Amino acid sequence: MSTAKTIINDSLHTLLGYSDSTLSSFILSIAQSAKSSNDIIRTLKEYDVKPNSGDNMDLTKFANKVYDVVRKERKAASSSSSSSA
């Protein structure tokens, strides 16, 4: 399992009170194509994902964390492929 997927899984447990590998994969897919964390938030709201706490700030924090982790993982992958070329 990728680092990003592990972090998403753990963060989902905090956000929703449970985690699920299918949901983690779905969110990872959304994050990989997102241009910003707002894209992730918008999609989660479209699917009526609501934080356990009822606080939408938690959803924003989750989306920011996911977006940052995926972006860093993508950067690391592209720099390692660039250095091996």
Buried (B, 14 or more C-beta within 10 A) or exposed (E): EEEBBEBBBEBBBBBBEEBEEEBBBBBBEBBEEBEEBEBBBEBBEEEEBBBEEEEEEBBBBBBBBBBBBBBEBEEEEEEEEEEEE
